[in-house]
Amino acid sequence: MINTSQILELVSDSYSIPWGDPCTYADSFQNFSFKEGDEIALSVAIETLGSPRDLPFLIYNPAYNEKYSIFYIFFGFSGLIHNPSLLFTNESSTTVEISENNIAGELIEWCEEGYNSYFTFLDHKLDGYCEYKLLQLYFPERGFCKDGKKEGLWETDLEYYGSLEDDLDFFPLQVDVYKNDVVTKTVFIESKKDYETYLSKSNLPRIQQKKYGFYNMSALDWDKLREKYKLIQEDVYFKSVTL
């Protein structure tokens, strides 16, 4: 069983954990309960959840399962008829894997092509590979977390760099070495020699500028991820609950 307050808490946590922007939900709504196998469709007004978003949104789960479920969050949703395939064309949708009422697995913010953000959770804490892309950056900031904290190597855009090698195959970057969420060392990668010296044996993915071009240098296979999170393609009638 899961109820509306638990669902809203999960959605709130999905934003406050990776982005540090806490969301608090109002308690002035009827607390509906859902059993295993139920379709969940909550049309949430902006005043219900203290979210930084400006748009109402829909929280959707086609058939809730306590052990493992994927929740879909569609921003800008209005009305009861909606095409779930818009998950990959809407510039503001989120998917989050839930297990036993904890965020466990992948949380993805689906944005414009090349700017998706990806986080891995274990028992409600960031744990595993993460990457997020800001519009002004050439490639994602990316690295690994352990028990909710950054650990090991993290790649970020280099804000300033001087003259570059003519045949450089990647954008200059800096690598911060984290220990328990604290930077212990920073290395600047501005030449092929730097790259071979510091990154050839690292556990971070390679920057593949030639393959992906300027705006899509993710380490992930997004075609497979889209297939994993694809909903039915025809329009559906949601058994919607307005909060």
C-alpha positions in Angstrom: 0.0 0.0 0.0 1.0 3.6 -0.6 -0.9 6.8 0.0 -0.8 10.3 -1.4 1.3 11.8 1.3 4.0 9.1 0.8 4.0 9.7 -2.9 4.4 13.5 -2.5 7.2 13.0 0.0 9.0 10.8 -2.6 8.5 13.4 -5.3 9.7 16.1 -2.9 12.8 14.1 -2.0 13.6 13.4 -5.6 14.3 17.1 -6.0 15.8 18.0 -2.7 18.4 15.2 -2.7 20.3 15.9 -5.9 19.7 19.6 -6.3 19.6 20.8 -2.7 16.4 22.7 -3.2 14.0 21.4 -0.6 10.3 21.1 -1.4 7.6 20.9 1.2 4.1 19.6 0.5 0.9 20.9 1.9 -1.1 18.6 4.1 -4.5 20.1 3.2 -5.5 17.3 0.8 -7.4 14.0 1.1 -5.1 11.1 1.8 -5.9 8.4 -0.7 -4.4 5.0 -0.5 -3.4 2.7 -3.4 -2.9 -1.0 -3.3 -0.6 -3.1 -5.4 -1.7 -3.2 -9.1 -3.6 0.1 -8.9 -3.0 2.8 -11.5 -1.9 6.0 -9.8 -2.5 9.3 -11.4 -2.3 12.4 -9.2 -2.9 15.7 -10.8 -1.0 18.1 -8.5 -1.6 21.8 -8.2 1.5 23.9 -7.7 0.3 25.0 -4.2 0.2 21.4 -3.1 3.9 20.9 -3.4 6.3 23.8 -2.7 8.2 23.1 -5.9 10.4 25.6 -7.8 8.5 24.6 -10.9 5.9 27.1 -12.3 3.6 24.4 -13.8 1.2 21.9 -12.4 2.2 18.3 -12.9 0.9 14.7 -13.1 2.4 11.9 -11.0 1.7 8.6 -12.8 2.3 4.9 -12.2 0.6 2.4 -14.5 0.4 -0.4 -11.9 1.9 0.2 -8.5 4.2 -2.5 -7.0 5.7 -2.1 -3.6 8.9 -4.0 -4.5 9.6 -2.1 -7.7 7.8 0.7 -9.5 8.6 3.5 -11.9 6.9 6.8 -11.3 6.5 9.2 -14.2 6.2 13.0 -13.5 4.8 15.1 -16.3 5.1 18.8 -15.8 2.7 21.2 -17.5 0.0 18.6 -17.5 -3.7 19.6 -17.7 -6.8 17.6 -18.2 -7.4 13.8 -18.0 -6.4 12.9 -21.5 -2.7 12.7 -22.1 -0.3 10.9 -24.5 2.4 9.2 -22.4 4.8 9.1 -25.4 5.3 12.8 -24.6 7.7 11.7 -21.9 10.5 12.0 -24.5 9.3 15.2 -26.3 8.2 17.2 -23.3 11.1 19.3 -22.0 10.2 18.8 -18.4 9.5 15.2 -17.4 11.0 13.0 -14.8 11.2 9.3 -14.1 12.1 7.8 -10.8 12.5 4.2 -9.7 10.9 3.3 -6.3 11.4 0.3 -4.1 9.6 -0.2 -0.8 8.8 3.5 -0.7 12.4 4.6 -1.2 14.1 6.1 -4.2 16.3 3.2 -5.4 17.8 3.0 -8.9 17.6 5.6 -11.6 16.2 9.1 -11.4 16.2 10.9 -14.8 15.2 14.4 -15.6 14.2 14.3 -19.3 15.0 17.6 -21.0 16.0 18.8 -24.5 18.1 16.3 -26.4 21.6 16.2 -25.0 20.7 17.9 -21.7 19.2 15.0 -19.7 20.3 14.5 -16.1 20.8 11.1 -14.6 21.3 10.1 -11.0 21.7 6.7 -9.3 20.2 6.0 -5.9 20.4 3.3 -3.3 18.2 3.3 -0.2 17.2 6.9 -0.8 20.8 8.2 -1.1 22.8 9.0 -4.2 25.0 6.0 -4.8 26.6 5.2 -8.1 27.1 7.0 -11.4 25.6 10.5 -11.9 25.7 13.1 -14.7 23.9 16.3 -15.2 24.1 18.8 -18.1 23.6 22.5 -17.8 22.7 24.4 -21.0 25.8 26.5 -20.9 28.2 23.5 -20.6 29.7 21.5 -23.4 29.6 18.2 -21.5 27.9 16.9 -18.4 29.4 17.3 -14.9 29.7 13.6 -14.0 31.2 11.2 -11.5 30.3 8.8 -8.8 28.6 9.1 -5.4 28.7 6.8 -2.4 26.3 6.9 0.5 24.9 10.3 -0.6 28.3 11.9 -1.1 30.7 12.5 -4.0 33.5 10.0 -4.0 36.4 9.7 -6.5 36.8 11.5 -9.8 34.4 14.1 -11.0 34.6 15.8 -14.4 33.5 19.4 -14.9 33.8 22.0 -17.6 37.0 24.1 -17.5 35.8 27.7 -17.2 39.0 29.1 -18.7 41.7 27.7 -20.8 44.5 29.1 -22.9 45.8 28.0 -26.3 44.8 24.5 -27.3 46.4 21.7 -29.4 45.1 21.9 -33.0 44.1 18.2 -33.0 42.6 18.1 -29.5 39.8 15.5 -29.6 37.9 16.7 -26.5 36.9 19.8 -24.6 39.3 20.9 -21.9 38.1 19.9 -18.4 39.0 19.8 -14.8 38.9 16.7 -12.6 38.2 17.1 -8.9 39.1 14.2 -6.7 36.6 13.8 -3.9 36.9 12.0 -0.6 33.7 11.9 1.5 32.2 14.9 -0.4 35.4 17.0 0.0 37.7 17.9 -2.8 41.2 16.7 -2.0 42.9 17.4 -5.4 42.1 19.1 -8.7 43.7 18.3 -12.0 43.4 20.3 -15.2 43.1 18.4 -18.5 44.2 20.6 -21.3 46.3 18.4 -23.6 46.4 14.8 -24.9 49.3 14.1 -22.5 47.2 15.3 -19.6 44.4 13.1 -20.7 46.6 10.0 -21.0 48.3 10.7 -17.7 45.3 11.3 -15.5 42.3 9.6 -17.2 43.5 6.6 -19.2 42.8 4.3 -16.2 40.1 6.2 -14.5 36.6 4.8 -14.0 35.0 7.8 -15.7 33.7 7.6 -19.3 35.7 9.1 -22.1 34.7 12.3 -23.6 33.7 11.5 -27.2 33.4 14.8 -29.0 34.0 13.3 -32.5 31.3 10.8 -32.1 28.6 12.9 -30.4 29.4 16.4 -31.5 29.2 19.4 -29.2 25.9 18.9 -27.4 25.6 15.2 -26.7 28.6 13.7 -25.0 26.8 11.6 -22.4 28.3 8.3 -21.3 24.9 6.6 -21.3 23.0 4.8 -24.0 19.9 7.0 -24.2 18.2 4.8 -26.9 18.1 1.9 -24.4 16.9 4.2 -21.6 14.1 5.6 -23.7 13.0 2.0 -24.5 13.1 1.1 -20.8 10.9 4.0 -19.8 8.5 3.9 -22.8 4.9 3.9 -21.8 2.0 2.8 -24.0 1.8 5.0 -27.1 -1.9 5.5 -27.4 -3.9 8.1 -25.4 -5.2 6.8 -22.0 -7.8 8.0 -19.7 -6.3 8.5 -16.3 -8.2 7.7 -13.1 -7.1 11.1 -11.9 -7.2 12.4 -8.4 -6.9 16.2 -8.0 -5.1 17.3 -4.9 
